[in-house]
Amino acid sequence: MANRQIVKRNGSIVSFDREKITEGIYRAAASVGGHNRSISESLTDEIFQVIEETFSPNRELRVDEIQEITEKVLIERGHAKTAKAYILYRDYRRREREQRIAGRAKDAPLPWQTMWEALAWNLEHGCESFEKLNQIIRTGRLPWLVRESDKRYNEGILHAADLILSKTGKIKLIIIAGPSSSGKTTTTAKLTQRLHQHGVDAVLLNLDHYFFNLEIHPKDEFGDYDFETPEALDLPLINEHLEKLVNGEPVQMPQYDFKTGKRSTETKTMSVKPNQVILIDTLHGLYEPLTQSISNDRKFKVYIEPISQIKNNHGRFVRWTDIRMLRRMIRDNLYRGYNPEQTIGHWHYVRRSEQKHIIPFLRSADIVLNGALPYEFPYLKKYAFDYFPNTIEQWKNNYKRQDGYKRAVRVFDMLGQIESFEDESIIPDDSLIREFIGGSVYKLH
């Protein structure tokens, strides 16, 4: 078996590598809760035996042939969950290759590994579709799903903290990045709390105070400002202050008044002690010009996104951007004086900036956290559903609002597929969704 040759998908020929099969099985098993490597090795032995019995000794094997035999052995030996996870991972790799061939992967990278893990988790918990989610709601099992979902998210926080702690003394800047309403604020609070428990004091540098005065930003015909771009922030001043703080020098941090849209004449003195680290929570944390004054080996970048892998009743995966728009609609309506219709109308600015300044830099993150909560859909419906009919009616014949109109129709249809459930007492006060619907134990607004 050691002399067999494998034909890779790009046509190159390599020697057979037993470890790749074992590792693939183990990864699939681990994604559904199995961590017994000896079983993975034993299954690899069986796969070898099937290959030897099926193919002549001198025949070159294709990668897909080996993978199909692996799936067959997993299913026949009673490892159906692992087989399903393995198949899903193959599918994601196929889609990734197709994007790479189409020349889009570099421009629009996706967190394939996290997506695969999310779908495997949803299948394991029976919430991979709205149909299954509605069954959970109808049968009174939503409290269980709340506990399981929050547990998964919190485990991600602990993992991120462990990675940072392993680099204590070297890391001076921790960045919590991610698109609008992905859960950065709660993630920042939880991560700071965890690091503090282990003796690491993280000092928050609030980049909101580095916005330029609103009056200098262009305003569209609807009176809306594009403040989603990183250029809305004073990048040179941010870099100057970061460099000084890392070097132990104090800075005079500006103070921004969101009511007036202007910086105050007053400043606030800030300094960082030698045993402290700086922490920033920002949309554009992965955008290199934002923190270019700090070398990469002194930065740790956390990316958070609701990487939902749930299909709607039309058989399509729910768009992550739609989840985030709903979260922002609710939060801004409750706490920022922004009505939901304004959020829908403004969302094209959000998406344009994400596609230009956030998504292309995803691969620079040290860790990707999944902020998707399968149980949040009925609560998003509770707070946002009733706002859509009026917006849809007003915009359906307004050609200047067609982007918002199409988005509103799609999201309204999505929410209509979800069973109603309004009891919020089952949601812990430290849950990420509390950042948007209120009641968080953390000071967020």
N, C-alpha and C positions, 0 to 999 in steps of 0.2 A: 504493500500500500504506500510505503514511503516514496516509491519511485514514480507514482502516478503524477501526471501533469494536468493542470487545471487551466482551461481557457477562460480568461476573464472577459467581462462584457466589452471591454475596449479592444479585444482581440489579442492581447498579450498573453503569454503562457508562463505560468509560475508553478512551483512545486506545491504539492498538496500540503496543507497546513492543518493538522488536527486541532490545534488550539483555537482556530477561528470557529470551528463548529461548536466546540465546547463553550466558548465565550458567548456565541450567539444564543445557545440554549439557555445558558445561565442568565443572561440579560433578560430574556423573555420570561423566565421563571421568576426572577427577582421583581419584575414589574407587576406580578400578580401575587406577590407575597412569599415566593419560594426562594430559599437561600442555601440549598444543599448542593454544593459543587460536586460532590461525589456522584450524585444522581446524574448530573449533566455529563460527567465523564463516562459513566456507565452507558448512558444513552448514545454517546458518541461511539462507543465500541459497537453497539448494535447497528448504528448507521454504517460504520465501516463494513460490517458483515454483509449488510444488504447490498452495498455497492459492489463488493467482491463477488457476490452471487449473481448480480444483475449484469455487470459489464466485464468484457474480456480484459485481461491484465494490461494490454498495451493501448487500450482505448483512452483518448483524452476525454476528460469530463468537463461539462459546462457548469458554471456556478449555479444556474437555475435548476439543473438536474439534482445537484447535491441538496439544494434547499427543499425541493419537492420531496425527496426521500426523507429529509429531516422532519418535515411536517407529517408525513405518513407514519413514521416511527413514533412520533410524539402522540399522535391520535390513537394509534393501535395499542400503545402502552398505557393508555388511560390518562395522559397529560393534556386534556382538552383545553384547559385554560391557558397553559403555556403555549400550546399550538396556535391558539387564537391570537395571542400576543405576538408570537413569531410571525404569523401571517400579516398582521397589521403593520409590523415593523418593515417587512418586505415591501408592503404597499407604499409606505411613506418614503422608503429609499427609492422606489421606482419613480414616484412623483418628483422627488428631489432631482433625480437624474434627468427627467424630462425637462424640468425648469433649467437645469444647467445647459442642456443641449440647445434649448431655445434662447439661451443667452440672457436669461432673466435672473438667475440665481444670485449673481453678484449685486444686482441692483435691488433685489427684494429678497434678502435671506429670510428664512423661516426657522424657528426653533423646532426642527423635526423631532429631535429626541424627546423634548418636553411634550410635543403634540402626541407622539406615540404613547408616552407614559400616561398622559391624560385620558386618552381613549381606552387604554387597557384598564385604567382605574375605573372609568365610568362603566365599562362592561362588567367588571368585577362587582360593582355596586348596583347594577341594574338601573342606571340612569343615563344611558347613552342616547336616548331619544325623548321627545316630549311625551310620547305615548307612555313610555316607562316612568317618566317623572310624574305624570298625572296619576298613574297607578299608585305610586308611593304616597302622593298627597291624599288620594281617596281612601287608602287603607290605613291612614294615620301614622305612617312611618317617616313623615318629614322631620320630626325631632331627631330621629336616628341619622338621617342624611345630613342634618345640620352638624351634628357631632363629628361624623366621619369627615365631612368636607373641611371643617375648621381644623381638625386634627392633621389632615394632609398639609394644609397651608402652614400651620405652625411648625410642622416638621421641616418644611422648607426653610423657614426662618432660622431654626436651630442649625441646620446644615450650613447656611450662609455664615452664621456666627462662628461656627467651628472653623471654617476656612479662613476667616479673618483672624481668629485667635491663633491659628497656626503660623501667622505672619506677624505676630505682635513684635513691635520694635522697628519693623521695616515700613509698614503701612502708615501713612500720615493723612490720607484723604480717602474717605469712604463715600461712594456715590450711589445714591438710590435713583435710578432712572426708569423711565417708562412713559408711554403715551398718556394723554389726559384721562383721568379717572380710572387708572389701572390699580390703584390702591397703594400708591407710594407713601402717603402720609402715615397710614397704619403700619405699613412695613417698616418705615423709619422708626416709629415709636417702639415697635416690638423688638427690632434689632438693637436699638439703643439700650433698651431694658435688659436684653440678654447679655450684651457686652458688659454692661455695668455690673451684672451679677458675677462676672469673671474678672472684675477689676480694671476694665478698660473704660475710660471716661471719654465719650464722644460728644463733641461740642458742635451744635448745629449752626451752620452759616446759612441764614435765610436769604436765598437769592432773589426773592420777591422784591427786596429793597433795592435791587440793582436795575429795576426797570427804568427806561428812559421816560420822561414825561409823556403822557398819553397824546398830547397835542401834536407831537412830531410824527406820530404814526399816521399813515394814510387812512382815510375813512371812505367807505364805499357809499353807494347811493341810498343804502338803507340805514346809514348812520352807524354802521358796525366797523370796529377796528380790528385789524389783523395783528394781535399781540401774541400769536402762537409761535412766531419765528424766533430763533435764538438771538437774532439781531435786535430784538426788542429789549434785550438786556445789554448793559454796559460791559461788554466782554473784556476790553482792555483793563477796566477798573477791577473786575472780578479776578483776573489773572494777577494783577499787581498785588491785590490783597491776599490772595491765596499764597503767593510766593513769600510775602512778608510773614504771614501767620505761621507757615511751615518753618520758617527760619527763626521763629521766636519773637518777631517784632509786632508791636500793637498796630492796629489800623483804626481809622475813623470810618465806620460803616454807615452808609447813607440810610435814611429812613424814608420809606415811601408811603404816601397817604393814598389809599385806594379810593377814598371818597372824592378826592379832588383830582386824582390821576397825576399827581406831581410829587416830586421829592420835597421833603421838608428841608428847611434851612438848618435844622439840627442834625447832628450825627451821633453815633453811639460808639464808644471805644470798645474794641474787642481784641482779645489776645488769647493765645493758646499755650498752655504749659507743656513742658517737654514730655510729660507722660500722657498727654491728651492727643486725640485724633480729631480731625475736622470731618464733619458729616454734612453732605448737601443732598437735598431732596429736590429734584428738578426734572422737568420734561426732557431736557436736552443734555443729560449727564454723559451720554455716550458721544456727544458731538465734541470732537477733539479740540477745536478752538476755544471751547468754554473753559478748559482746565489745562491748556497746553504749557503753562508755566511750571507744572508739576510733572516730573518724569513718571512714566507708566509703571515703573517698578515700585513706586510709592503710592499708587492708587489701587483701590479695589472697587470694581464696578458691579453693582447688583442691578439686574433688569427685571422688572415686574410687569406682567401682562395677564389679563384674564384669558388664558389659552383654553377656551371652552371647546369641547369636542362632543357636542350634543346636536343631534339632527332634529329639524322641525318636522312638521307633518307632511311636508313636501319632499322629504328625503334629503334635504340640504343641510349642511352644517351651519349653525347659527354664526353670524359674523361677529368677531370679537369687537369690532368697532361699534356695532349696534348696542352691545352690552354696555360699553363705556359711555356711549351717548346717553343712554337711559340713566345710568348712574349720575352723570353730570347734570342732566335735566333735573333730577330729583334734588341733588345737593345744592345746585345753584338757585333753585326755586325756594328751598327751605332756608338757606343761609346767606345767599349773596345777592338777593334782589333781582335775579335774572329769571324772567319767565320762561317756561319750557319752549315756547315757540321761538324765542330768541336763540336758545341753544341749538335747536334744529337748524335754524337759518345760518348760524355761525359755524356749523360743523364742517363745512367745506374748507374753511381755513385750517381747522384742526387736522383734517385728513391730508391736506396739501403739505403742511409742515411735517407731519409724521412721516410721510413718504419721502420727503427730501432730507430731513434732519435727524430722524430717529431710527427708522427701520434699516437704512443702509449701514448703520454702525452696530447692528445687533451682535455681530460676531466678536466685537471687542469686549463684550461683557464677560466677567469672570464667572458669573452664575446667572441662570435664568430661573426666576420663581414664577409659579403659576398662581395667579390671583383669582382664577375662576371658581365660583361657588355654585354648583348645580342647583342648590336650593334657593338661590336668589331670585329666580324668575317670577314666582308668584308675588314677591314683594316689589319687584320692579313694576309689575302689572298694577299692583295696588296703588302705587303712587303716581304712575305716569299714564295709564291707559286712557283716562277720560280727557286728556289734553289733545289727543290726536284728531278726533273727528272734526273739530272746528278748524284746525290748521290745514287738514287735508281739503276741506271744503273751500277755504279761502285761497289756497294756492293752486288748485287743480287747473285753473285756466290762466294762471300767471306764468308766462314763459320765462320770466326772470327768476322764478322760484322753483323751477323744475327739479333741480338737484335736491332741494329740501323736500319737495312734494313726493318724489319717488322714494326717498329715504323714509319719510313719514308713513307712506302706504305700506312699505315692507315691514317696518317695525310694528305698526299697528296690527297687521296681519299676524305677526309672530306672537304678540302678546295675547291675541284672541285665541290662540291655540293652548294657552296655559290655564289649568284649573285655578280658581281663586282660592287664596288662603291668606288671611289677614292677621292672625295671631302672631305678634312679634315677641311674645314672652319666651319663646323657645330659642331665641337668638342670644348668645352671650354678649355681654357689654363690651368685650374686647374683640368681637368679630370684625373682619374687614368690611362687611356690608354696612356696619354701623357708621362708617365714615360717610356714608351717603344718605341713609335714612334717619340718622340721628340716634342718640342714646349711647354713644361710645364712651368708654371709661377714659379714653385719651382726650387731651385737649386738642381739638382738630380745627375748630372754626373760629 
